[in-house]
Amino acid sequence: MKPTDITDPTDLSWDDFDEMRDPRPDTNGFDAVVDRAISRRGFLGGALAFGSGAAVFGTSMLTPVAAKAHGHGFGFDPIGIATDHEIHVPEGYRSQVLVRWGDALWSEADGAYDGETGVSVDMSDKVFGENTDGMEHFEVDGRELIAVNSEYVNPKINLPAEAEGTPRSAAEVSLLKNLQGVTVMEIANTGAGYAVVKDSPYNRRITHETEMLIAGPLAGHKLLRTKADPFGTTVKGTMNNCGSGKTLWGTYLTCEENFNGYFGATGEMPAGEGYTRYGIGGEGRYAYEKFDPRYDISNEPNEPHRHGFITEIDPADPKSTPVKRTALGRFKHENAEMVQASDGRVVVYMGDDERGEYLYRYVSNGTWAEGQGGGDLLNDGTLYVARFNDDQTGEWVPLTPETTSMSIEDILCFSRMAASKVGATTMDRPEWVAANPLKAEAYCALTNNKNRGVKPNAGGDDTSVNAVNPRETNHYGQIVRWTPAGDNHAADDFTWDLYVMAGNPKVYGNEYAGSDNINEGNMFNSPDGMQFSSDGLLWIQTDGNYKNEGDFEGMGNNQMLVGHPETGEIVRFMTVPNRAEVTGLCWSKDKKVGFVGVQHPGGSWPDGAGHPRSSIVAFWREDGKQIG
């Protein structure tokens, strides 16, 4: 999820990189937007009727969001857009940088970061990684910890200038590997704000070289066996860690998203539909395959099958071995939202962040009770995929040998193909899923999809508009929410509506203006990260076009907004530096401080000189009241 206004392959978004390397055929042109009426429950009221490619808005409109939002339970006055290289929060709030890419986690790495040359290879696994993304807060023996992903690196600012963004040696590849993965770090309130506790026994870096276990039905299977691991039970590294999750038993779930871009072939590509569907082949984004045979598909054809999973990490035990949970399926995982079903079973909602892919759910066979560990709950269960119907009902379709005519091992290794077989609903890039802590409902950010109604997904599945993805060439995105039958997250049936359709009412008077709860004072594009605070408010983060012109005029930089689930009101809380994306959100143990990631900023933020540095920012109310 990177800016797309430059042409260097290492600076393309991951989807654009995939399509550049493996162009999709234009085979199912958009005919017309089929006639539909999406009956909007709750705050939207009325209906949106789509026909002949245009939208006609019903007469029942949401009252525009008031300029002052204190009366609506938000606790702050909404802010306007920004186009500069600063962080902006509402009046009465403050923010400060907690940690930056290259900051030392151990004293031996003090001064390791240089504004011109970055970090040396020997210190690269002892500093905070680059391009922070999903994160979660933990309390362990009275201490506060944050586990946070570093999704990817920018080789042009990590490698020597003469490398021109392409590694020239195994050592330079090691540098890039070490700056990605996961950081676990202790933080503490010093009285002058939060800071990282250097040399804490809990501090830990987990990189592309960290030893991990493979668990679940795929452990030991022939698809996961390699020369280095002939038994298919251990693997090195977790990569392209995007969103995150937190288990009921207090461990961290890190999600492997665009893992395919790390692999390349120096020789002949192995045959197999699985490589094509997952965008694996050609030249890797970082040229790993030229210096590490593990990433060379022509040498290790099964190595890509060992990535694209959700990895569980115990932040309370720095010596524990991370575990890849294969029962949760293999695809471009965005995040993992865990809830508990009425009968005690564990449910995990997951999106596959690629144009035209699917929304998934995992339901354990066993149950969990307070005080228990996870045991086999993430190894033994059923993977489902969502089907959304035009009448605002839906069902979770089990991916089993009976429904797919595939073995369970093939289903979990090639989950996308299994979902295609059962006719799941193609989605506009399903990103974060967030579950309301106050009622049984969940939300998914469908960030955008320029291919909607234009061409099929990577598997050739039809991506014509449908009720839940109702706009062709969708560059604004929407958020869908659903309520499980009987308020039970393990139920197979649900009802759904669109919480918001992002858009620009300043530019458009049709469906691209957005839903009734969008106006010129709160408009945004490309919802991505989402998190509920304990008071039941939905925090929405964007990763979209920040140019503030054309279709995006009046939207400014990427932002974090807060939405009210009942009224539908959405107000802007934070804007981040130009070019940056807002990523990840968690709160301190007393709920008085929030932590948010700033990924791929522009300019020289936050130092004012040298390279831009992705960072975690803390924010709080000046009056000391709770915000989370």
Secondary structure as UniProt FT lines:
FT   HELIX           9..11
FT   HELIX           14..21
FT   STRAND          36..39
FT   TURN            42..43
FT   STRAND          47..51
FT   TURN            52..53
FT   STRAND          54..57
FT   HELIX           70..72
FT   TURN            91..92
FT   STRAND          93..100
FT   TURN            101..102
FT   HELIX           107..109
FT   TURN            110..111
FT   TURN            115..117
FT   HELIX           121..123
FT   TURN            124..125
FT   STRAND          132..140
FT   TURN            141..142
FT   STRAND          143..150
FT   HELIX           155..158
FT   HELIX           161..163
FT   TURN            164..165
FT   HELIX           170..178
FT   STRAND          181..189
FT   STRAND          194..196
FT   TURN            198..199
FT   TURN            201..202
FT   STRAND          204..206
FT   TURN            208..209
FT   STRAND          211..215
FT   TURN            217..220
FT   HELIX           222..224
FT   TURN            230..231
FT   STRAND          234..236
FT   STRAND          241..246
FT   TURN            248..249
FT   STRAND          252..256
FT   HELIX           259..262
FT   HELIX           273..277
FT   TURN            278..279
FT   HELIX           288..290
FT   HELIX           293..295
FT   TURN            297..299
FT   TURN            301..302
FT   HELIX           303..306
FT   STRAND          310..313
FT   TURN            315..316
FT   TURN            318..319
FT   STRAND          323..325
FT   HELIX           326..328
FT   STRAND          337..340
FT   TURN            342..343
FT   STRAND          345..352
FT   STRAND          359..367
FT   TURN            370..371
FT   TURN            375..379
FT   STRAND          381..388
FT   TURN            390..391
FT   STRAND          393..398
FT   HELIX           401..404
FT   HELIX           408..413
FT   HELIX           415..421
FT   TURN            422..423
FT   STRAND          430..435
FT   TURN            437..438
FT   STRAND          442..446
FT   TURN            450..454
FT   TURN            458..459
FT   TURN            467..468
FT   TURN            472..473
FT   STRAND          478..484
FT   HELIX           485..487
FT   TURN            489..490
FT   STRAND          493..501
FT   TURN            505..507
FT   HELIX           511..513
FT   TURN            516..517
FT   TURN            520..522
FT   STRAND          527..532
FT   TURN            534..535
FT   STRAND          538..542
FT   HELIX           550..552
FT   TURN            553..555
FT   STRAND          559..563
FT   TURN            565..567
FT   STRAND          570..575
FT   TURN            578..579
FT   STRAND          581..587
FT   TURN            589..590
FT   STRAND          593..599
FT   TURN            603..608
FT   STRAND          615..621
FT   TURN            622..623
//
